Amino acid sequence: MQQFSTVRRAPGHVMGGARPRASVIDQRTTFALAAIMFTLCAANASPYWWSSGFFALFLIPLALTGRGVARALSAALAPGNAIITVPLVVFTGVSILSTLASPTMESLRSTLFRCIFPFLIYLCFVGIEINRPKLNIIMAGFICGAAFMFARGAFAYLQEWGIPDLQTIMWARFDTRRMKTYQDVTVGNLAQMGSYAILVLAPMVLASVHWYRNWLPRLLVSCAIALGVANIAFCGARTAVLCLVVIVGVAIVSAGARKSILFLALAAGVALLTASEWMPAISDVSFLERFAPSLMTGGLDESAEERRASILVGLDIFWAHPVLGVGPGNSAEHNFYSIPHNSFVHVASELGLIGVLVFVFINMVVFLKTWSALRSASASPAAMYRLIWLFGPAMWLLYGFTGIPFNMSHALLWAGIAHAMLGLSSAVVVPSPPRYGGTLSPRGHAFR
């Protein structure tokens, strides 16, 4: 990374000049934020009483009072942050109106756990002023929570299936009886596990490349990433595999031209050397039957056809309830396939026209901010920091084009993970204070 000098003092920028230490969040608030990230990422809601993201709610008052509610609101409405904050508030308001129009316990719970509680989590993180050591604590909570989830899933899978071969990995997900333990100890659903893995892997991959400079933390993060990739293989979600390819591509691009060429050359060399191992596997009929059945003699991808049918039913529901939809979380009562396998149709059927327009706007803002950060990442440490935390929500929303990110267990608060990442993307990273007095050394800078 380049040496970073003082830049304008605005949320989302990394500071290279000195600031009053009083503006940086204290140690108690730092650990509260780290605990929130760990709890959200490690929770699987089964059993509810010990492995639940719900416990993150008890940490919200500690984090908000630690940084100050007024300061949190001011940061949320600051230039650059308001463009995300305002649509999140409007989306929450539409959800409340839709709940009032179609009052059920499900719609009430969905509004609380998809909108209200995640927004409070967003307020805990948005625009925080923090130095690199404290940010490392929060990042450690996030990575440890994800690693805990991935390790739990890997242990359950290997306990049931042993060391799997390619055929087992491809077809195990269809054995619902033997996959039940894996689903119970992860997130309860294989497609949702793919969504979760993409959400947390995206920032972890970029952090392993650009954030950590020492070999030991980079090695530990790489081990967590390997567990995450293994879980994508175990759950067998095709959309997750495609999103993983995007994540690797963005990591290569963000590394800059020189490193990208070296990485591609290395990858090509490894691919050529191991071609005898993987070429027969991907050209095998069973591989194509699993991942591209429409190319085979049957010509029918049943999964794709079911997704298409669920989307059509979702559109019918939207046309029947165009104003406020059928209420948050009430899709399963109206859709034979439970929910539409497209987040836009899903939101439209549950929240109506205004809700889906706001949701589209949120998608556009996140994608545009991510693209802007990616374009500048190789030359700007500040942009790279923003990219690390914007990349997770961007990939999560991208997964929703064919997946089901808004259909989650209430205890998981996955929306809270995405909201926390959006908040962290606007953090102001200040230099660490010099350890032995004197002036700030290069080690005091947020990026080196």
Secondary structure, 3 states (H helix, E strand, C coil): CCCCCCCCCCCCCECCCCCCHHHCCCHHHHHHHHHHHHHHHHCCCCCCCCCCHHHHHHCHHHHHHHHCHHHHHHHHCCCCCHHHHHHHHHHHHHHHHHHHHCCCHHHHHHHHHHHHHHHHHHHHHCCCEEEHHHHHHHHHHHHHHHHHHHHHHHHHHHHHHCCCCHHHHHHHHHCHHHHHHHHHHCCCCHHHHHHHHHHHHHHHHHHHHHCCCCHHHHHHHHHHHHHHHHHHHHHCCHHHHHHHHHHHHHHHHHCCHHHHHHHHHHHHHHHHHCHHHHHHHHCCHHHHHHHCHHHCCCCCCHHHHHHHHHHHHHHHHHHHCCCCCCCCCCHHHCCCCCCCCCHHHHHHHHHHHHHHHHHHHHHHHHHHHHHHHHHHHCCCHHHHHHHHHHHHHHHHHHHCCCCCCCCCCCCCCHHHHHHHHHHHCCCEEECCCCCCCCCCCHHHCCCC
